[in-house]
Structures are given as structure tokens and as C-alpha cells.
Amino acid sequence: ATTSGAASNGEVDDEVNFADIFLFEVTAPVSVRRGATAVVPLYERDLHASRCLVYDEELDRTSAFSSLFIINNTDTVLENGRATVLEGGRFVGESNIRAMRPDEESFVTYAVESAVSVRRSLSTETNSIPCRVEVSSQDGDGALSVSAFRRKRTSTRYSVVNSSQRAMPTMLINHALGSPTAK
């Protein structure tokens, strides 16, 4: 891949380089019949990638997703586009990827892992003994206001079942923490 993008003062402009236009040189002849279409790999590099499963209740309440944790270990920006995922030379999925600068990290989710099911359950417990008590007077009229504060603990339990015989990779759970002011 060839890129260009220097600022007018001769220094490299990061913003220009990141959104630059890429010129790809095809290294082997390509033949396509008139009226036909073809998928031609223009940029093919080995990336550092680790297979993992990702669970995110916002995406699916019961399924985990096959994903790759990718580090762009190339010397060029990987542009937005489609990525085809092969495992042992066999197609296992595809995904949209966002632009990644060199040395940037990202998760790429490419398929639902149908052999893994997830069940999420919540439990909430409020301590009956106050952890803090505040006493204050109201506008000098002699009335007192007493406020008692209790700790509330919410626990989330994830039960994961692998219904296949094959070992599954590391599983990451995207768990959003509740706001401290949430009721």
C-alpha cells in the first residue's frame, strides 16, 4: 500500500494521513469477464490476532460472539471495510472493521457462537443498618431533618454453558456498571 499526506509546511499531518486515500498495487494479474464481478484481495497482511468470545447483553441476551482481538502490527492504517475471517483456511465469518492506526487495538466480532449460551441473573441487597446519618436544621424554625443512608449491593451472576465438545477460548464479558445515583 502506498500513502501520501504531508502538510504544506513539510511536516506530517496526522489527520491527513489517517483519512488519506490509499493506492493499492495489485501484484498478480486479475481477469474478470465482461459483466461479471469479482472480489479481489488488494491488501493482505498477517495481523496479530487472538481468538476470544465476547458477551454483551446489549447485543444479545443469551449468546456469545466469536471475536478477534486485533493489534494493527503493520506500518499502515487499516481502512474501514469488510474483513473475512479464515480459520485453518476455512471461512468462519466476516465483519465490518473500523479504521485502525498502526499499533492500535480493536475487537472484531464476526459470528454468533451458537454452542455457547449465557444466562445473566441479578440480585439486590439493601443493608438494613444505615451506613451514614445526617441531621440538619430547617431554616431556624427548630425543626430537624434526619436522613439515613443505606448501602445497596447489586450482584450479577453469569452462567455460561458450552454445549460442544471443543474447548472455547477466553471469554470477555462487557458489563456496564450502574450509575452510583441509580435507584
Disulfide bonds with the S-S distance in Angstrom:
none
